[in-house]
């Protein structure tokens, strides 16, 4: 049985978060990015790893920029990190606390005219110029100005810049198909981004950074690097597309290792049905072990009867439906208290988060992001 529980958390599972692995991946990202500035993406609580901790690690390695999705995330994290470095909030809703964001020195994304109006109002109220990154929709169809809309706001935007209310820091967008090196979509999006850059130039607007590439773009589309890149999943040791290159093939290391302790075992005869609905019926006498993790902890129900874990250096299949708080595995030699590794680094001969993503018809970073609050995080090495 693992001894991590003596650290104080009264739960039968744990996520071990490796600083060494994170730093290794960050250095790889820097190598791939070449001369582009790194903006480390630590949204969704650092992809489930703990945003405060991984944010501090990134800053400690000389990263100047951090990015999160929601403004609420940015405000909490900015305080927790004592306002170190620069931080960009990629999303904000109407009525968001823009005044507080400006007071905390958070950079803001402007993706619509209403956002520009509210941010400027906050700048007038506080007397603090707003540092903004204009978002352009190059083909994601999710957020950002279309080129026509960008042209339309430019006169007013330029007036705000001249008046000292706005400091134009960045122009950015997001790639829809960067995980496919052969897709023509990326070239089309890049062309639209170039048109957006020209619109700013014609308006006399100069930005410090242009950023388009996230992890897939960093790896497979170097023409999209511009002056800044936004690595996300690769920092956590997860491939943007394992079918193109696995994390191991890329040289990435898994930052998270998920473990739990076996809570019960039983030897059952052939013909025994397992878990809800008896979707699994045993063909022979089998030892079953119960693992105290379930969909309330972020274990996908879709992994029922498909995923594998490791205990005692043996690969063991999930049997039957995954429940809210537990699942069952075939484990011929298990005893209560044995450690089960749900996923970790491929070099340790265990399933990876990408493996779980594959059997669940999703992506590895969904697997780590959805990990619940009943799973304590321990920061190691």
N, C-alpha and C positions, 0 to 999 in steps of 0.2 A: 504494500500500500504506500502511496506517495506520502511524503511528510510535509507537503505544502500547507495542509490544513492547520498545522500548529501556528501558522501566522495570524490566526484570529478569525477567519471566516468560517462560520458553522454551516457550510454547504458541502455536498459530496462531489462537487465538480469544480473545475478551475480552468482558466485560460492563462497560459504562461506566455508572456509577451517579451520577446527578446530584443533588447537594445542593440546588441551586436548585429543581428540580422537586419534591423531597420537601417542602421548606419551603413552596412554593406550595400543594401539596395539603393540607398540615397547616393552613394558614391558611384554606383553603376549608372544611375539616372543622370548624374552630372557628366559622366563620360559620354553617354549617348547624346546628351543635349549640347555638347561642345561649348560654344561661346554663349549660349542663351542662358539668361537668368532663370533660376529655379524658383517656382512658386509651389511649395509643398501643399497638397490638398489634404486637409485633415477634417473634412466634413463628416457628419454622422458619427460624432464622437471618435474621430480618427478611424473610420471604417470599423468601428466596434472595438478598437484596440485601446482607446483612451486618448482623447484629443489633447488634454493638458500635458500628458507624459510625452507623447510622440511629438507634439509641438515644441516642447522644451528640447527634446533630442535634436530636432531639425535646427532650431535656433543655435543650439550648442555646436552644431557642425557648420555654422556659418551661413545657413540659409537666411535670407533677408525677408522673404515673403511667405505668408501662410494664407490659405484660402479655405473658407467654409461656405456652405450653401446659404443658410438662413441668417438673417440679421440677428435674431435672438441668440443663435450659436456664437456669432462673432462677439456680441456684447459680453456674454458670460466668459468666453475664452480670453478675450482681451484683458479682462480684469484678472483672471486666474494667472495669466502670464505676465502680469505687471506691465502691460503695454509694450512689451519688447517686440522689436521687429516691426514689419508692416503687415497689415491684414486686410484682405478683401472679402466682403460679403457679396456673394453672387446673386442672391435673391432677396427681395423685400416686397412686402405687400402694401397696398394703400393704407395710410395711417400708421405706418411703422415708426418706431422711435428714432427718427433720423437725427433729431437734436442730440440725443444721448450718443449716437454713433459718432457724430462730429466731435463731441466733447472727449470721446475716447480715442480719437485719431484713427477711426476705421475708414478705409477706402470703400466707396460704394459703387455698385454697378447701376448704370442708367440704361434701362432697356425699353422705356416707353416715355411718352411726353408727360404723363401724370407723375412719374418718378422724378423727372427733372424739375417739375414745378414744386413738388414737396421738398425735395432736397435743397433747392434754392431758398425756399421759405425758411428752412431750418438754418441755412447759412446766414440769412438776414437776421434771424432771431438771435443766434448765438454770436454773430460776428466772426465766425470761423469759416474760412473758405473750405468748400467741400472738394475733397479729392475724389475724382470719379473716373470710372472706366466705362466707356460707351460700348454697349453690346449690340452687335449687328447679327441679324438672322441670315446666315449664309446658306441655309438649307436644312437645318434641324427642325424648323417649324415649331419651335417650343417657346422661344422668347427672343427679344431683341428687335431692333429697328430693321424693317426692310429698307432697301436702298432708297426708295422714294421717301420713306419717312425720315431717314437720316438727312437727306437733302433738305427736307421741309423744316427740320428743327435747327439746322446749322446757323442761320442768321441769329436766332435768339440765343443759341448756345454760345456763339462767338461773342455776343454782347455780354453775356454773363461772365465769360472769361476775361474780357477787357475790364469789366467792372470789379474784378477781384472776388466774385462770389464762387467761381468754379475754377479748380485747377485740373486741367485735363491730364490724367496720368496714363490711361491706357485705352486701347481699342481691342476688343476681344470677341471671339465667337467660339463655337464648339463643333467638332467634326462628328458626323453621324455614322460614318462607315470606316473609321480609321483602323478598326481591327481587321479589315480586309485589305491587304497590300495591293490587290489587283483591282479594287473598286475604282471606277471613274468618278464617283461622287466626290471624293476628296479633292480631285483636281478642279471640279466645278465649284466647290465651296471656296477653295483657295482663290479662284478667279474673282468670285464675288467679294471676298475679303480685300483683294487688291483694289477693287472698285471703291470700297468703303474708305480705304486709305487715301485714295485720290480725292474723294469728297472732302475729307478733312484737310488735305493739303490745299485744295482750292479755296477753302474757307479760312485758310491761314492758321489752322489749329495744328499744333505740334504736341504729340504725346510721347511720354517717356518709353512706353512699352507697347508692343503689339503681341498679343498672345492668342494662339489658335490651337496648339497641340496639347492634348493630354497624353496619357500613357501610350496609346496606340500610335498617335502621331509622332511621339518621340522615337518610338522603335522603328516604325516602318514608313514614315513620310517626312524625311529630314527637311524637305522644302517648306514645311509648315512650322518650323521652329521659330522663325522670326527672332525677336529679342528676348522673349520669355516663354517658358513652357510650364505646364501644370501637371506634374506627375502625381498620380493618385494610386491606383491599385498596385503598380510596380513597387512602390515604396513598402508595401506590406507583403511582398513576395508572391504576388498573384499575377498570372499572365492575362493580358487583355483578351487573348484568344489562344487557348491551349492547342487548338487544331493547327494553328500556324507554328507556334513554338510554346512548349510547356515552360513553366517557371524554371524547372531544373535545366532545361536546354538554354534558357536565357541567362542562367547563372544566378537567378534570384533565390533568396532564402525566405522561407515562411517565417513571418514575425510571430504568428500566433500558433500555439499548440493547445488543443482542447483535450482535456482529460476528465474522467469521472471514475468513481469507485464502484465496483460491483456491489449491489446491496442484497441480492439473493441469488441462489442457484437451485435448480431442481432437475432431477433426472426423470424424464417422461417417456412413456412408451410410444411406439408407432401408432399413428392414427390420432394423435393429440392435436387439437386445434390451438392456435396461438393468437392471443390479443383479440381486439375487436373484430367482429365479423368472420373470424377464423379464415382470413385470407391466406393463411399458411396452415397446412396440415402436415405433420411430420410423417415421413415415410419409414422411419426407423427410430429405435430408442436413441434419445438425444439428451445431452446436458444443455440446459438453457440457463442464461445469466441475465439478470435485469440491471439495466444501466439507468441511473436516475437523471435522465435528461429527456426532454420532450419538446413538443412544438411551442410550449410556453417559454422555453429557453432558447428558441430559435432553430431547433432541429426540424428540418422540413418534413412534413407528413408524407410528401411525395417520395421520400427516401425509403418508405416502407417496402420491405422485401427486396431491396435493391442495393443499398449502401453496405459498405464494409467498415469495420473498425479493427483495431489490433489489441490483443491482450496476451501476455505471455509470449510475445514474438510470433503469435499466430494470427493470421487474418480470419476474422469471424464475421459472418453475414448477419445483417439485421433480419429478424424473422417476425413476420406479422406486421400489423399496423403500428406506427409510432403514435404514442399516446401523448396527452398533455404534459405529463411529468416524467415519463419513462419509456424505454423501449427494450426489446428482448433480442438477444443474440444467441447464436449457436456457439458454445464455448466449451469444448470437451474437457478441459482441465481447469476450469475456473473455480475459484472459491470466493466467498464474500470478502470484500476488501481489496481484491485485485484491481490494479489500475487498467483502465481501458483508454486507449488513445483514439479519439474520434477522428481527428485530422491533425496534421503537422507538416513537417518538412519531408520531401521525398527521399532525401539522403538517409533518413532514419527508417526507411522501409515501412512507412505508414501511409495511409491515404492522405491526400492533400485536400485543401478547400476546393481546388479546381476539380479534383476527382468527385467530390460530393456535388459540386455544381453540375458536372456532366451527368451523373445518375439522376439528378433532380431536374434535368432539362432547364438549367439556369446557369448563372455565372458564379465563379468562386467568390467574388466580392459581395454578392448577396449573402452567401453563407456566413461570412464573418461579420457583416454589418448587422445581421438580424439576431446576433447572440444576445440573450436576455440579461436582465439585471440580477438574476439568481446565480449567475456564473461569475464568481469573483475574478478579477484580473490581478495577476501577480507579475511584477516587472523584474526581470532577471537579467543577469550579466550586464 
